[in-house]
Structures are given as C-alpha cells and as structure tokens.
Amino acid sequence: MERLVERWCTSPPWLRVLCWALCSTALVAIGWAALLRPVAEQIAEAQHQVSVAGRTNASLWAAVRKIPTETEEPVAPTVRPFSPLDFQANGTRLVHWKPLSHGGELELDADWAAIPGIFAQLEQCNVRIGTFVITAESGRLRLRMELEHGA
C-alpha cells in the first residue's frame, strides 16, 4: 500500500489530474444512473399520464357537447281566481267582504285549526296579505285581513 501512495505522489501532475477527472466522471455517471435517471423516468411517465388524461377529458367533453340538453320551460304555478265565497267551508264562515281597487278587506269567523289553511288558500289565489288581526269573538276566532292582488 505504501508503494501505491509513493507512486501517486511521484507521478507527474498531469497524470494525477487525468485520474482525478476520470474518477469524478465515473462517480457522476454512477450517481446519475442510480439516482437521477429513475426520477426522470417517473417524471416522464407522469407527464405522459397527464397528456393521456387531457386527451381523454377533451374527448369526453366533445361527447357531452353532442348530447342534446333538455330545455325545460319554467312551469308557472296555476293560479286560482280569488273569490271570498271560497272561504265558506272547512270551519270558516264569511262575515264581511269589502272589495277595494288594490285588493279588499276580508273578515272571517274560523276555528283555530282552520286558520293555516286560509293562508295557504290565499297563496294559491296569488293574493298577498297586507295586515291581519285575530280576535276572540263569541267562542270563535275572528280573522280580519287586508288583501292585496299579487304581482
């Protein structure tokens, strides 16, 4: 071993530089082959998958554009015409109706359970309630409402 070291130290400088360059090149080539090349291959494979996915996505969008879309026309709810006489059933009794230019005043005697149904019935007729008052009168409830025509 000592002879090898002696020979190295006594060799001409150009030979030492040449050996050093060859060894460095060999180490870089081995490092590239062992570490960087597999990573580069993985990156290339990932880029290939991305391009394939992009082409697949583009072809699917083209297929979707060919599908005719169903254009559904909005269905307008059926509006019943308003009549105060419609409130003469189901636990309600018409007491007073005063028509006005913008709607009218409606006064009913009703059971407590029938009052939510009155509001639902007015909604079906496209009538808005401006104000309402509920009072107890002779064992029943009196519902007085100011109604407005819906828009």
C-alpha positions in Angstrom: 0.0 0.0 0.0 2.9 2.3 0.7 4.2 1.8 -2.7 0.9 2.9 -4.3 0.9 6.1 -2.3 4.5 6.7 -3.2 3.8 6.1 -6.8 0.9 8.5 -6.7 2.9 11.3 -5.1 5.8 10.9 -7.5 3.7 10.7 -10.6 3.5 13.7 -12.9 0.8 16.2 -12.1 -1.0 15.8 -15.5 -1.5 12.1 -14.7 -3.0 12.9 -11.3 -5.4 15.4 -12.9 -6.4 12.9 -15.5 -7.0 10.2 -12.9 -9.0 12.6 -10.8 -11.1 13.7 -13.8 -11.8 10.1 -14.8 -12.8 9.1 -11.3 -15.0 12.2 -10.9 -16.7 11.4 -14.2 -17.3 7.8 -13.2 -18.8 8.9 -9.9 -21.1 11.4 -11.6 -22.2 8.8 -14.1 -22.9 6.2 -11.4 -24.9 8.8 -9.4 -26.9 9.8 -12.4 -27.7 6.2 -13.3 -28.6 5.3 -9.7 -30.5 8.4 -8.5 -31.5 10.9 -11.2 -32.4 8.6 -14.1 -35.2 6.8 -12.3 -36.7 10.2 -11.1 -36.5 11.5 -14.7 -38.3 8.4 -15.9 -41.0 8.8 -13.3 -41.5 12.4 -14.3 -41.7 11.4 -18.0 -44.3 8.7 -17.1 -46.3 11.2 -15.1 -46.2 13.7 -17.9 -47.4 11.0 -20.3 -50.3 10.1 -18.0 -51.3 13.8 -17.7 -51.3 14.2 -21.5 -53.4 11.0 -21.9 -55.8 12.2 -19.2 -56.1 15.6 -21.0 -56.9 13.9 -24.3 -59.5 11.6 -22.6 -61.0 14.6 -20.9 -61.2 16.6 -24.2 -62.9 13.7 -25.9 -65.4 13.3 -23.1 -66.3 17.0 -23.3 -66.8 16.6 -27.0 -69.2 13.7 -26.4 -71.0 15.8 -23.7 -71.5 18.7 -26.1 -73.2 16.3 -28.6 -75.8 15.3 -26.1 -78.9 17.5 -26.6 -79.8 19.4 -23.5 -83.4 19.4 -22.3 -84.6 22.9 -22.1 -87.3 22.9 -19.5 -89.6 25.8 -19.7 -90.4 27.1 -16.2 -93.9 25.9 -15.3 -96.0 28.7 -13.9 -98.0 27.7 -11.0 -101.7 27.5 -11.6 -103.4 30.5 -10.0 -107.0 30.1 -9.0 -109.2 33.1 -9.3 -110.0 34.7 -5.9 -113.5 34.5 -4.5 -114.4 35.4 -1.0 -117.2 32.7 -1.2 -114.4 30.0 -1.2 -113.9 30.6 2.5 -117.4 29.3 3.5 -116.2 25.8 4.3 -113.9 23.8 6.5 -114.6 25.5 9.8 -114.7 29.1 8.4 -117.6 31.5 7.7 -117.5 34.7 5.7 -118.6 37.6 7.8 -117.6 40.6 5.7 -116.0 41.3 2.3 -115.2 44.8 1.1 -113.6 45.0 -2.3 -111.1 47.8 -3.0 -109.1 48.9 -6.0 -105.9 47.2 -4.8 -107.5 44.2 -3.1 -110.0 44.2 -0.3 -110.9 43.6 3.3 -111.9 40.1 4.3 -113.4 39.2 7.7 -114.0 35.5 8.7 -115.1 33.5 11.7 -112.9 30.5 11.9 -111.7 27.7 14.2 -108.1 27.8 15.2 -107.2 24.7 13.2 -108.6 26.3 10.0 -106.5 29.4 10.1 -103.3 28.0 8.5 -105.4 26.6 5.6 -106.8 30.1 5.0 -103.3 31.4 4.4 -102.5 28.5 2.1 -105.7 29.1 0.2 -104.9 32.8 -0.3 -101.4 31.9 -1.6 -102.9 29.6 -4.2 -105.0 32.6 -5.4 -101.9 34.8 -5.7 -103.2 37.2 -3.0 -100.9 38.9 -0.5 -101.9 39.7 3.0 -101.1 43.3 3.9 -102.2 43.1 7.6 -104.3 40.7 9.6 -105.8 40.7 13.1 -107.1 37.7 15.0 -109.5 38.3 17.9 -111.7 36.1 20.0 -115.4 36.7 19.5 -118.4 34.6 20.7 -116.4 31.4 21.2 -114.7 31.5 17.8 -111.8 33.5 16.3 -112.5 36.4 14.1 -109.8 36.9 11.4 -109.7 40.3 9.7 -107.3 40.7 6.8 -106.4 43.4 4.3 -105.7 41.7 1.0 -103.6 42.9 -2.0 -103.6 41.5 -5.5 -100.4 39.5 -6.2 -97.9 40.8 -8.8 
